[in-house]
């Protein structure tokens, strides 16, 4: 990619890997804490990732139990992930 540094490409590659993992993990609804622990991310890091994925129409909050938010894939993301 012209004009893109090696570090930026490496960072983007890891971001794509995290997004793929989240989509695969959300084969069933999971809590933010489950995803955070599986990816070894901070609370704010996983929340930012989930919010970006929500903005892109890939995931959505399924329900909230007390302070715990449960996330799920959107219907369209399952077909997009298989392409």
GIQUI-V509648 format. One record per residue. N is the residue number from 1. RES is the residue in three letters. SS is DSSP state (2 for helix, 1 for strand, 0 for the rest). OMEGA is omega in whole degrees, -180 to 180 (999 if undefined). Layout:
N RES SS OMEGA
N RES SS OMEGA
This chain:
1 UNK 0 180
2 UNK 0 177
3 UNK 0 180
4 UNK 0 -178
5 UNK 0 178
6 UNK 2 180
7 UNK 2 180
8 UNK 2 178
9 UNK 2 180
10 UNK 2 179
11 UNK 2 179
12 UNK 2 178
13 UNK 2 178
14 UNK 2 179
15 UNK 2 178
16 UNK 2 178
17 UNK 2 178
18 UNK 2 179
19 UNK 2 179
20 UNK 2 180
21 UNK 2 -179
22 UNK 2 179
23 UNK 2 178
24 UNK 2 -179
25 UNK 2 -178
26 UNK 0 171
27 UNK 0 170
28 UNK 0 -180
29 UNK 0 180
30 UNK 1 178
31 UNK 1 176
32 UNK 2 -180
33 UNK 2 178
34 UNK 2 180
35 UNK 2 179
36 UNK 2 -178
37 UNK 2 -179
38 UNK 2 -179
39 UNK 2 -179
40 UNK 0 -179
41 UNK 0 175
42 UNK 0 177
43 UNK 2 -178
44 UNK 2 180
45 UNK 2 -179
46 UNK 2 179
47 UNK 2 178
48 UNK 2 179
49 UNK 2 180
50 UNK 2 178
51 UNK 2 177
52 UNK 2 179
53 UNK 2 176
54 UNK 2 178
55 UNK 2 -180
56 UNK 0 176
57 UNK 0 -178
58 UNK 0 -179
59 UNK 1 176
60 UNK 1 175
61 UNK 1 -177
62 UNK 1 180
63 UNK 1 178
64 UNK 1 177
65 UNK 1 -173
66 UNK 0 -179
67 UNK 0 -175
68 UNK 1 176
69 UNK 1 179
70 UNK 1 -176
71 UNK 1 177
72 UNK 1 175
73 UNK 1 172
74 UNK 0 -178
75 UNK 2 -178
76 UNK 2 -177
77 UNK 2 180
78 UNK 2 178
79 UNK 2 178
80 UNK 2 -177
81 UNK 2 -178
82 UNK 2 -179
83 UNK 0 999
